[in-house]
Amino acid sequence: MQITEKETIDTYYTALLDRSQRFVGIFYVGVKTTSVFCIATCRARKPKRENVVFYTTFKEALDNGYRPCKICKPTENANQAPKHVETAIQLVKDHPKEKITDATLRAHHISPEAVRRWFKKHYNMTFQAYQRMYRINTAFQELKSGKRTTHTAFDSGYESLSGFGYTFKKLIGKSPKNSSDKNSILISRLTTPLGPMLICATENGICLLEFVDRRMLETEFAALQKLLNATMLMGENAHIRQAKKEIEEYFTGKRKTFDVALETPGTAFQQLVWKSLLDVAYATTVTYQQQAEKTGKAKAVRAVASANGCNRIAIIVPCHRVIGNDGSMTGYGGVIARKQWLLTHEQKHGLGDANRLK
């Protein structure tokens, strides 16, 4: 929301002048004279007090017509894990079978309290829960490859089979012995110029890519797990690493098509509609009516639009390239301002053959 309390505005403006690191991600400041918004540590010349407005989220700044500052890159840097958190995460990745204790963090000059606060805010879970999911995922993959439960349990740092079995069943939904038919969906986080996103993948490909503030995101998670008979765990695989690389290349203007494998469970009609989205070329747009006609469902415009709304893989399956019949920016779950940004970005880096953006 927009900040209106004078005392809070005074505090935030002082933090802006001081480039206070403590306020990064706490507020976003819109500059009326330039129509850009920044974070507290921006190095740009400071605006006058009467020319700024403060918001609590970057989404609100976008919704009010402000665009991200090119100097401080607020949607990236405000949500990017600070160095001490990145180090803690890397410790988990480097030692997936070990429990990273508070003592271990302190030995690496990391504050456990600071790490816990960051995880609670950005993942809505504790750091211990995060690494527990990572360890169980590693064990799950080993069991599926044929390794015995006893060896897996003790190799994963558990002191008893009962403790391992309890945690495994709580996260996977089945005991280690009965989990061979269970699948896993790995979930990871990435930062983009439009804000942080969550990316999920099975062993077959990417099954979800959404902005973290997407409405009904938890519902999408639940539906995916049911459709794929899978449990969601923190982790990465080759598909996620490839997708992160390709998404980064897309945002830098170096990539116009994606090669990463996808897994998109849905009805036959949804599959037809999503496939038609993949046929919409970079830097071009189609209307919902045109999309319906291309799918052979000319009279099912609303149904096509509804299927677009059920697309779980933003950007890669480009539902942002579908616009209203009058050219309006409508029907995008990832915030209309993001849709306009993506279309403008594609126009800047390479126009397509038809329906060029104006």
C-alpha positions as a Markdown table, in Angstrom:
| # | Residue | x | y | z |
|---|---|---|---|---|
| 1 | Met | 0.0 | 0.0 | 0.0 |
| 2 | Gln | 1.0 | 3.7 | -0.3 |
| 3 | Ile | 2.6 | 5.1 | 2.8 |
| 4 | Thr | 0.7 | 8.1 | 4.0 |
| 5 | Glu | 1.8 | 8.6 | 7.7 |
| 6 | Lys | 4.1 | 11.6 | 7.9 |
| 7 | Glu | 6.4 | 10.1 | 10.5 |
| 8 | Thr | 6.9 | 7.0 | 8.4 |
| 9 | Ile | 7.5 | 9.0 | 5.2 |
| 10 | Asp | 10.1 | 11.1 | 7.1 |
| 11 | Thr | 11.9 | 8.0 | 8.3 |
| 12 | Tyr | 11.9 | 6.4 | 4.8 |
| 13 | Tyr | 13.1 | 9.7 | 3.1 |
| 14 | Thr | 16.0 | 9.9 | 5.6 |
| 15 | Ala | 16.8 | 6.2 | 4.8 |
| 16 | Leu | 16.7 | 7.1 | 1.1 |
| 17 | Leu | 19.1 | 10.0 | 1.6 |
| 18 | Asp | 21.4 | 7.8 | 3.7 |
| 19 | Arg | 21.2 | 4.8 | 1.3 |
| 20 | Ser | 20.4 | 2.6 | 4.2 |
| 21 | Gln | 20.8 | -1.1 | 3.6 |
| 22 | Arg | 18.4 | -1.8 | 6.5 |
| 23 | Phe | 15.5 | -0.5 | 4.4 |
| 24 | Val | 16.1 | -2.5 | 1.3 |
| 25 | Gly | 12.9 | -4.4 | 0.5 |
| 26 | Ile | 11.0 | -2.5 | 3.2 |
| 27 | Phe | 9.9 | 0.3 | 0.9 |
| 28 | Tyr | 9.9 | 1.3 | -2.8 |
| 29 | Val | 10.0 | 5.0 | -3.6 |
| 30 | Gly | 8.4 | 6.3 | -6.7 |
| 31 | Val | 9.8 | 9.5 | -8.2 |
| 32 | Lys | 7.1 | 11.7 | -9.7 |
| 33 | Thr | 9.4 | 13.7 | -12.0 |
| 34 | Thr | 10.9 | 10.6 | -13.7 |
| 35 | Ser | 8.2 | 7.9 | -13.2 |
| 36 | Val | 10.8 | 5.4 | -12.0 |
| 37 | Phe | 10.9 | 3.6 | -8.6 |
| 38 | Cys | 13.9 | 2.7 | -6.5 |
| 39 | Ile | 15.0 | 0.9 | -3.4 |
| 40 | Ala | 16.7 | 2.6 | -0.4 |
| 41 | Thr | 20.3 | 2.1 | -1.6 |
| 42 | Cys | 19.9 | 3.6 | -5.0 |
| 43 | Arg | 23.0 | 5.6 | -6.1 |
| 44 | Ala | 21.0 | 8.0 | -8.3 |
| 45 | Arg | 20.7 | 11.6 | -7.5 |
| 46 | Lys | 18.2 | 12.0 | -4.7 |
| 47 | Pro | 14.8 | 13.6 | -5.5 |
| 48 | Lys | 13.2 | 16.3 | -3.5 |
| 49 | Arg | 10.9 | 15.3 | -0.6 |
| 50 | Glu | 7.8 | 16.6 | -2.4 |
| 51 | Asn | 8.6 | 14.6 | -5.5 |
| 52 | Val | 8.5 | 11.1 | -4.0 |
| 53 | Val | 5.8 | 8.6 | -2.9 |
| 54 | Phe | 6.5 | 5.4 | -0.9 |
| 55 | Tyr | 5.0 | 2.0 | -1.4 |
| 56 | Thr | 5.4 | -1.2 | 0.6 |
| 57 | Thr | 5.7 | -3.5 | -2.5 |
| 58 | Phe | 7.2 | -3.1 | -6.0 |
| 59 | Lys | 3.9 | -4.5 | -7.4 |
| 60 | Glu | 2.1 | -1.4 | -6.1 |
| 61 | Ala | 4.7 | 0.9 | -7.7 |
| 62 | Leu | 4.2 | -1.0 | -11.0 |
| 63 | Asp | 0.5 | -0.7 | -10.7 |
| 64 | Asn | 0.7 | 3.0 | -10.2 |
| 65 | Gly | 2.6 | 3.5 | -13.5 |
| 66 | Tyr | 6.2 | 3.6 | -12.2 |
| 67 | Arg | 9.0 | 1.6 | -14.0 |
| 68 | Pro | 12.0 | 0.0 | -12.3 |
| 69 | Cys | 15.1 | 2.2 | -12.0 |
| 70 | Lys | 17.9 | 1.0 | -14.3 |
| 71 | Ile | 20.6 | 1.9 | -11.7 |
| 72 | Cys | 19.3 | 0.1 | -8.5 |
| 73 | Lys | 17.2 | -2.5 | -10.3 |
| 74 | Pro | 14.6 | -2.6 | -7.5 |
| 75 | Thr | 12.7 | -5.7 | -8.5 |
| 76 | Glu | 16.0 | -7.7 | -8.6 |
| 77 | Asn | 18.1 | -6.4 | -5.8 |
| 78 | Ala | 15.3 | -5.9 | -3.2 |
| 79 | Asn | 14.5 | -9.6 | -3.3 |
| 80 | Gln | 17.8 | -11.1 | -4.1 |
| 81 | Ala | 19.3 | -13.2 | -1.3 |
| 82 | Pro | 22.0 | -11.2 | 0.6 |
| 83 | Lys | 25.5 | -12.6 | 0.6 |
| 84 | His | 25.2 | -14.3 | 4.0 |
| 85 | Val | 22.0 | -16.1 | 2.9 |
| 86 | Glu | 23.6 | -17.1 | -0.4 |
| 87 | Thr | 26.5 | -18.6 | 1.6 |
| 88 | Ala | 24.1 | -20.5 | 3.9 |
| 89 | Ile | 22.2 | -21.9 | 0.9 |
| 90 | Gln | 25.5 | -22.9 | -0.8 |
| 91 | Leu | 26.5 | -24.8 | 2.3 |
| 92 | Val | 23.3 | -26.8 | 2.0 |
| 93 | Lys | 23.9 | -27.5 | -1.7 |
| 94 | Asp | 27.5 | -28.5 | -1.0 |
| 95 | His | 26.6 | -30.8 | 1.9 |
| 96 | Pro | 23.1 | -32.1 | 1.0 |
| 97 | Lys | 23.4 | -35.0 | 3.5 |
| 98 | Glu | 24.5 | -33.0 | 6.5 |
| 99 | Lys | 22.6 | -30.8 | 8.9 |
| 100 | Ile | 23.9 | -27.2 | 8.8 |
| 101 | Thr | 23.7 | -26.1 | 12.5 |
| 102 | Asp | 23.7 | -22.6 | 14.0 |
| 103 | Ala | 27.3 | -23.4 | 15.1 |
| 104 | Thr | 28.2 | -24.2 | 11.5 |
| 105 | Leu | 26.7 | -20.9 | 10.3 |
| 106 | Arg | 28.5 | -18.9 | 13.0 |
| 107 | Ala | 31.8 | -20.7 | 12.0 |
| 108 | His | 31.3 | -19.1 | 8.6 |
| 109 | His | 30.6 | -15.7 | 10.2 |
| 110 | Ile | 26.9 | -16.0 | 9.4 |
| 111 | Ser | 24.2 | -14.9 | 11.8 |
| 112 | Pro | 21.6 | -17.8 | 12.2 |
| 113 | Glu | 19.0 | -15.2 | 13.3 |
| 114 | Ala | 19.4 | -13.2 | 10.1 |
| 115 | Val | 19.2 | -16.3 | 7.9 |
| 116 | Arg | 16.0 | -17.4 | 9.7 |
| 117 | Arg | 14.4 | -14.0 | 9.2 |
| 118 | Trp | 15.2 | -14.0 | 5.5 |
| 119 | Phe | 13.8 | -17.5 | 5.0 |
| 120 | Lys | 10.6 | -16.7 | 6.9 |
| 121 | Lys | 10.0 | -13.6 | 4.8 |
| 122 | His | 10.9 | -15.0 | 1.4 |
| 123 | Tyr | 10.1 | -18.7 | 1.6 |
| 124 | Asn | 7.6 | -18.7 | 4.5 |
| 125 | Met | 9.6 | -21.4 | 6.2 |
| 126 | Thr | 12.6 | -21.8 | 8.5 |
| 127 | Phe | 16.1 | -22.4 | 7.2 |
| 128 | Gln | 16.0 | -25.7 | 9.1 |
| 129 | Ala | 12.8 | -26.7 | 7.2 |
| 130 | Tyr | 14.5 | -25.7 | 3.9 |
| 131 | Gln | 17.5 | -27.9 | 4.4 |
| 132 | Arg | 15.4 | -30.7 | 5.8 |
| 133 | Met | 13.5 | -30.8 | 2.5 |
| 134 | Tyr | 16.8 | -30.7 | 0.6 |
| 135 | Arg | 18.2 | -33.7 | 2.6 |
| 136 | Ile | 15.0 | -35.7 | 2.2 |
| 137 | Asn | 15.0 | -35.0 | -1.6 |
| 138 | Thr | 18.5 | -36.4 | -1.8 |
| 139 | Ala | 17.5 | -39.5 | 0.1 |
| 140 | Phe | 14.3 | -39.9 | -2.0 |
| 141 | Gln | 16.4 | -39.9 | -5.2 |
| 142 | Glu | 18.8 | -42.5 | -3.8 |
| 143 | Leu | 16.0 | -44.8 | -2.8 |
| 144 | Lys | 14.4 | -44.6 | -6.2 |
| 145 | Ser | 17.8 | -45.5 | -7.7 |
| 146 | Gly | 17.7 | -48.7 | -5.6 |
| 147 | Lys | 19.8 | -47.8 | -2.5 |
| 148 | Arg | 18.7 | -49.5 | 0.7 |
| 149 | Thr | 16.7 | -47.5 | 3.3 |
| 150 | Thr | 19.2 | -48.2 | 6.2 |
| 151 | His | 22.2 | -47.0 | 4.2 |
| 152 | Thr | 20.3 | -43.9 | 3.0 |
| 153 | Ala | 19.1 | -43.0 | 6.4 |
| 154 | Phe | 22.5 | -43.0 | 8.1 |
| 155 | Asp | 24.2 | -41.5 | 5.1 |
| 156 | Ser | 21.7 | -38.6 | 5.3 |
| 157 | Gly | 22.8 | -37.8 | 8.9 |
| 158 | Tyr | 19.9 | -39.4 | 10.8 |
| 159 | Glu | 20.8 | -41.2 | 14.0 |
| 160 | Ser | 17.9 | -43.6 | 13.8 |
| 161 | Leu | 15.7 | -45.3 | 11.2 |
| 162 | Ser | 12.6 | -44.2 | 13.0 |
| 163 | Gly | 13.6 | -40.5 | 12.9 |
| 164 | Phe | 14.4 | -40.8 | 9.2 |
| 165 | Gly | 11.2 | -42.7 | 8.5 |
| 166 | Tyr | 9.0 | -40.1 | 10.3 |
| 167 | Thr | 10.5 | -37.1 | 8.5 |
| 168 | Phe | 10.5 | -38.9 | 5.2 |
| 169 | Lys | 6.8 | -39.8 | 5.4 |
| 170 | Lys | 5.9 | -36.4 | 6.7 |
| 171 | Leu | 7.4 | -34.7 | 3.6 |
| 172 | Ile | 6.9 | -37.4 | 0.9 |
| 173 | Gly | 3.5 | -38.7 | 2.1 |
| 174 | Lys | 4.6 | -42.4 | 2.1 |
| 175 | Ser | 7.2 | -44.4 | 4.0 |
| 176 | Pro | 10.6 | -45.0 | 2.4 |
| 177 | Lys | 9.6 | -48.6 | 1.7 |
| 178 | Asn | 6.4 | -47.7 | -0.1 |
| 179 | Ser | 7.5 | -44.6 | -2.0 |
| 180 | Ser | 8.8 | -46.1 | -5.2 |
| 181 | Asp | 5.7 | -45.0 | -7.1 |
| 182 | Lys | 5.9 | -41.5 | -5.8 |
| 183 | Asn | 7.3 | -38.7 | -7.8 |
| 184 | Ser | 8.9 | -35.4 | -6.7 |
| 185 | Ile | 8.5 | -31.9 | -7.9 |
| 186 | Leu | 11.6 | -29.8 | -7.2 |
| 187 | Ile | 11.1 | -26.1 | -6.4 |
| 188 | Ser | 13.7 | -23.3 | -6.6 |
| 189 | Arg | 13.7 | -19.5 | -6.6 |
| 190 | Leu | 15.1 | -17.1 | -9.1 |
| 191 | Thr | 15.3 | -13.3 | -9.3 |
| 192 | Thr | 14.3 | -11.4 | -12.5 |
| 193 | Pro | 14.0 | -7.7 | -13.4 |
| 194 | Leu | 10.2 | -8.0 | -12.7 |
| 195 | Gly | 10.6 | -9.6 | -9.3 |
| 196 | Pro | 11.3 | -13.0 | -7.8 |
| 197 | Met | 9.8 | -16.1 | -9.4 |
| 198 | Leu | 9.4 | -19.7 | -8.3 |
| 199 | Ile | 10.3 | -22.5 | -10.7 |
| 200 | Cys | 9.3 | -26.2 | -10.4 |
| 201 | Ala | 10.4 | -29.2 | -12.3 |
| 202 | Thr | 9.9 | -33.0 | -12.4 |
| 203 | Glu | 12.4 | -35.4 | -14.0 |
| 204 | Asn | 10.6 | -34.8 | -17.3 |
| 205 | Gly | 10.8 | -31.0 | -17.4 |
| 206 | Ile | 9.6 | -27.6 | -16.1 |
| 207 | Cys | 6.0 | -27.8 | -14.7 |
| 208 | Leu | 5.7 | -24.3 | -13.1 |
| 209 | Leu | 7.2 | -20.8 | -13.5 |
| 210 | Glu | 5.3 | -18.1 | -11.6 |
| 211 | Phe | 6.0 | -14.8 | -9.9 |
| 212 | Val | 5.9 | -15.2 | -6.1 |
| 213 | Asp | 3.0 | -12.8 | -5.8 |
| 214 | Arg | 0.8 | -14.7 | -8.2 |
| 215 | Arg | -2.7 | -15.1 | -6.8 |
| 216 | Met | -3.7 | -18.7 | -6.0 |
| 217 | Leu | -0.1 | -19.9 | -6.2 |
| 218 | Glu | -0.7 | -22.3 | -3.3 |
| 219 | Thr | -3.7 | -23.7 | -5.1 |
| 220 | Glu | -1.5 | -24.3 | -8.2 |
| 221 | Phe | 1.0 | -26.2 | -6.1 |
| 222 | Ala | -1.7 | -28.4 | -4.6 |
| 223 | Ala | -3.1 | -29.1 | -8.1 |
| 224 | Leu | 0.3 | -30.0 | -9.6 |
| 225 | Gln | 1.1 | -32.4 | -6.8 |
| 226 | Lys | -2.3 | -34.2 | -7.3 |
| 227 | Leu | -2.0 | -34.3 | -11.1 |
| 228 | Leu | 1.5 | -35.6 | -11.0 |
| 229 | Asn | 1.2 | -37.8 | -7.9 |
| 230 | Ala | 4.2 | -36.0 | -6.6 |
| 231 | Thr | 5.5 | -34.2 | -3.5 |
| 232 | Met | 7.1 | -30.8 | -3.7 |
| 233 | Leu | 10.6 | -30.5 | -2.3 |
| 234 | Met | 13.3 | -27.8 | -2.3 |
| 235 | Gly | 16.0 | -28.6 | -4.8 |
| 236 | Glu | 17.3 | -28.2 | -8.4 |
| 237 | Asn | 17.8 | -30.6 | -11.3 |
| 238 | Ala | 19.2 | -30.2 | -14.8 |
| 239 | His | 15.8 | -28.8 | -16.1 |
| 240 | Ile | 15.7 | -26.0 | -13.5 |
| 241 | Arg | 19.3 | -25.1 | -14.1 |
| 242 | Gln | 18.8 | -24.9 | -17.8 |
| 243 | Ala | 15.6 | -22.9 | -17.4 |
| 244 | Lys | 17.3 | -20.4 | -15.1 |
| 245 | Lys | 20.0 | -19.9 | -17.7 |
| 246 | Glu | 17.5 | -19.4 | -20.5 |
| 247 | Ile | 15.3 | -17.0 | -18.5 |
| 248 | Glu | 18.4 | -14.9 | -17.7 |
| 249 | Glu | 19.2 | -14.8 | -21.4 |
| 250 | Tyr | 15.6 | -13.8 | -22.2 |
| 251 | Phe | 15.7 | -10.9 | -19.9 |
| 252 | Thr | 19.1 | -9.7 | -21.3 |
| 253 | Gly | 17.6 | -9.8 | -24.8 |
| 254 | Lys | 19.9 | -12.7 | -26.0 |
| 255 | Arg | 17.2 | -15.4 | -26.2 |
| 256 | Lys | 13.9 | -15.3 | -28.1 |
| 257 | Thr | 12.9 | -19.0 | -27.9 |
| 258 | Phe | 13.2 | -21.6 | -25.2 |
| 259 | Asp | 14.7 | -25.1 | -25.4 |
| 260 | Val | 14.1 | -26.4 | -21.9 |
| 261 | Ala | 11.7 | -29.5 | -21.7 |
| 262 | Leu | 8.3 | -28.9 | -20.2 |
| 263 | Glu | 5.7 | -31.0 | -18.4 |
| 264 | Thr | 2.3 | -29.5 | -18.6 |
| 265 | Pro | -0.5 | -31.7 | -17.2 |
| 266 | Gly | -4.0 | -30.6 | -18.1 |
| 267 | Thr | -7.1 | -31.4 | -20.1 |
| 268 | Ala | -6.9 | -32.1 | -23.8 |
| 269 | Phe | -8.4 | -28.7 | -24.5 |
| 270 | Gln | -5.9 | -26.9 | -22.2 |
| 271 | Gln | -3.0 | -28.7 | -23.9 |
| 272 | Leu | -4.4 | -27.5 | -27.3 |
| 273 | Val | -4.5 | -23.9 | -26.1 |
| 274 | Trp | -1.1 | -24.0 | -24.4 |
| 275 | Lys | 0.4 | -25.4 | -27.6 |
| 276 | Ser | -1.1 | -22.5 | -29.6 |
| 277 | Leu | 0.6 | -20.1 | -27.1 |
| 278 | Leu | 4.0 | -21.6 | -28.0 |
| 279 | Asp | 3.3 | -20.8 | -31.6 |
| 280 | Val | 3.0 | -17.1 | -30.9 |
| 281 | Ala | 6.3 | -15.7 | -32.0 |
| 282 | Tyr | 8.6 | -13.4 | -30.0 |
| 283 | Ala | 7.6 | -9.7 | -30.2 |
| 284 | Thr | 4.2 | -10.4 | -31.8 |
| 285 | Thr | 0.8 | -10.5 | -30.3 |
| 286 | Val | -2.5 | -12.2 | -31.1 |
| 287 | Thr | -6.0 | -11.5 | -29.8 |
| 288 | Tyr | -8.1 | -14.0 | -27.9 |
| 289 | Gln | -10.3 | -14.3 | -30.9 |
| 290 | Gln | -7.3 | -15.0 | -33.2 |
| 291 | Gln | -6.0 | -17.6 | -30.8 |
| 292 | Ala | -9.4 | -19.3 | -30.6 |
| 293 | Glu | -9.6 | -19.4 | -34.4 |
| 294 | Lys | -6.1 | -20.9 | -34.7 |
| 295 | Thr | -7.1 | -23.7 | -32.2 |
| 296 | Gly | -10.1 | -24.5 | -34.3 |
| 297 | Lys | -12.4 | -23.2 | -31.5 |
| 298 | Ala | -13.5 | -19.9 | -33.0 |
| 299 | Lys | -16.7 | -19.7 | -30.9 |
| 300 | Ala | -14.9 | -20.7 | -27.6 |
| 301 | Val | -13.1 | -17.4 | -26.9 |
| 302 | Arg | -13.9 | -17.4 | -23.2 |
| 303 | Ala | -12.9 | -21.0 | -22.8 |
| 304 | Val | -9.6 | -20.3 | -24.6 |
| 305 | Ala | -9.0 | -17.3 | -22.3 |
| 306 | Ser | -9.8 | -19.4 | -19.3 |
| 307 | Ala | -7.3 | -22.0 | -20.4 |
| 308 | Asn | -4.7 | -19.3 | -20.9 |
| 309 | Gly | -5.3 | -18.3 | -17.2 |
| 310 | Cys | -4.6 | -21.9 | -16.2 |
| 311 | Asn | -1.1 | -21.7 | -17.8 |
| 312 | Arg | 1.4 | -22.4 | -15.0 |
| 313 | Ile | 4.6 | -21.6 | -17.0 |
| 314 | Ala | 4.9 | -17.9 | -17.4 |
| 315 | Ile | 7.1 | -16.3 | -20.1 |
| 316 | Ile | 8.2 | -19.7 | -21.6 |
| 317 | Val | 4.6 | -20.5 | -22.5 |
| 318 | Pro | 3.9 | -16.9 | -23.5 |
| 319 | Cys | 0.4 | -16.0 | -22.5 |
| 320 | His | 1.6 | -12.4 | -22.1 |
| 321 | Arg | 1.5 | -12.2 | -26.0 |
| 322 | Val | -2.3 | -12.5 | -26.0 |
| 323 | Ile | -4.2 | -9.2 | -25.9 |
| 324 | Gly | -7.8 | -8.0 | -26.0 |
| 325 | Asn | -9.6 | -7.5 | -29.4 |
| 326 | Asp | -9.2 | -3.8 | -28.9 |
| 327 | Gly | -5.5 | -4.1 | -28.2 |
| 328 | Ser | -5.9 | -3.7 | -24.5 |
| 329 | Met | -3.6 | -5.3 | -22.0 |
| 330 | Thr | -6.1 | -7.7 | -20.3 |
| 331 | Gly | -6.2 | -11.0 | -18.6 |
| 332 | Tyr | -2.7 | -11.5 | -17.3 |
| 333 | Gly | -2.3 | -13.2 | -13.9 |
| 334 | Gly | 1.2 | -11.9 | -13.5 |
| 335 | Val | 0.0 | -8.2 | -13.2 |
| 336 | Ile | -0.8 | -6.1 | -16.3 |
| 337 | Ala | 2.2 | -3.8 | -15.8 |
| 338 | Arg | 4.4 | -6.9 | -16.2 |
| 339 | Lys | 2.6 | -7.9 | -19.3 |
| 340 | Gln | 3.3 | -4.5 | -20.8 |
| 341 | Trp | 6.9 | -4.6 | -19.7 |
| 342 | Leu | 7.4 | -8.0 | -21.3 |
| 343 | Leu | 5.9 | -6.9 | -24.6 |
| 344 | Thr | 7.9 | -3.7 | -24.7 |
| 345 | His | 11.0 | -5.7 | -23.8 |
| 346 | Glu | 10.5 | -8.0 | -26.8 |
| 347 | Gln | 9.8 | -5.1 | -29.1 |
| 348 | Lys | 13.0 | -3.5 | -28.1 |
| 349 | His | 15.1 | -6.7 | -28.7 |
| 350 | Gly | 13.6 | -7.9 | -32.0 |
| 351 | Leu | 10.3 | -7.4 | -33.7 |
| 352 | Gly | 8.5 | -10.4 | -35.2 |
| 353 | Asp | 6.9 | -10.7 | -38.6 |
| 354 | Ala | 3.3 | -9.8 | -37.8 |
| 355 | Asn | 1.2 | -7.9 | -35.3 |
| 356 | Arg | 4.1 | -5.6 | -34.3 |
| 357 | Leu | 3.6 | -3.7 | -31.1 |
| 358 | Lys | 3.0 | 0.0 | -31.3 |
